[in-house]
Amino acid sequence: MREDWEHGGFGLYVHWPFCQAKCPYCDFNSHVARSIDQRHWLECYLIEIKRVSRETHGRTLTSIFFGGGTPSLMDPDITGQIISAAKAAWPSANDLEVTLEANPTSVEAGRFSAFRDSGVNRVSIGLQALRDADLKRLGRLHSAAEGRRAFDLARGIFPRVSFDLIYARQFQSLADWKLELHEAIALAADHLSLYQLTIEPGTAFGDRHALGKLAGLTGEDLGADMYDLTQEMCEAAGLPAYEVSNHARDLAQSRHNLIYWRGGDYAGIGPGAHGRLTLGSQRFATEAERMPQSWLKRVQSSGSGEVVRSALSRREHAEEYAMMALRLNEGLERARFIALNGADFNPLVVEKLAELDLLTITDRRFVVTGQGRRLLNAVLRELLAD
């Protein structure tokens, strides 16, 4: 019998926690360090791969994702050894996707080529903006010209290349974003991720905002207009949104992220990494120690960097599947949700959402409409209310 996680596949997430500088909007687990013993880190990553592979023996690995932090600061040889260890630990798909996140300031021609030679076949570059003034406000260390050069360089080396942009930035108008998005689409290969700026607690931007010192933020109405414009322009250019913030040409979607959104299993290793593992008939949420040095010590002393392993109830599993799958334009498999939850959604709620043109319903799938995506959190609250 097919296990539920097999609908999404199985992947490995490797978290590299170090950056050259901490961006003021970033709430990821990233740290700045003067010196890093990369061989020491490799040793611990390999221990973690062996540990998780013992629990998931025989699964086919469909993707490896190096995230962070800035994993392009890793030595390509270290990256290569991690990839080789993962391939030895699990059977791997013929089209195994190996993605590396990179910043334009941390890589150059020799390193890109070396990463390709190490086994990386997809790179995701954090451009974040194509305007120097905005890059400065975002705390980025590269210029717009450097970002473009890095992306052009990557396109000549890797078979698949993506980049990220943030919109609804300080003092940005709709006309500003329209022009920049036009440039971004012309630059893009087959995938781009477009995120609306959010102010997160615990970040430098969050602290400034709490003090009333973060000027020029975009209001909700303008943010919604920017989102609508983004969907319209990308769709017209052949880069439709396959997920709320991710756009791709046909067959160029991020396979690793699809594991998350389709409710697959993924092992998360490295400081603060999260994972989802189905062992036996039980799905678990896992989390690793956040602080880099503490993670290293835990792995060396106990053979595991994991500090949390929580069993998900059927309801929690079903809710998580719904929250992820409804972000996708392919939507949610109704029979799968019922199997996980033990019951369908409330038919009165479903009917109301359909009448409001927020949800499209068939016997097999629920798909959030374009209007519904703008109100996705509200749609989910309605659907998942007890």
Buried (B, 14 or more C-beta within 10 A) or exposed (E): EEEBBBBBBBBBBBBBBBBEBBBBBBBBBBBEEEEBEBEEBBEBBBBBBEBBBEEBEEBEBBBBBBBBBBBBBBBBBBBBBBBEBBBEBBEBBEEBBBBBBBBBBBBEEEBBBBBBEBBBBBBBBBBBBBBBEBBEBBBBBBBBEBBBBBBEBBBEBBEBBBBBBBBBBBEBEBEBBBEBBEBBBEBBBBBBBBBBBEBEEEBBBBBBBEEEEBEEBBEEEBBBBBBBBBBEBBEEBEBBBBBBBBBBBEEBBBBBBBBBBBBBBBBBBBBBBBBBBBEEEEBBBBBBBBBBEBBBBBBEEEEBBBBEEEEBEEBBBBBBBBBBBBBBEBBBBBEBBEEBBEEEBBEEBBEEBBEBEBBBBEEEBBBBBBEBBBBBEEBBEBBBEE
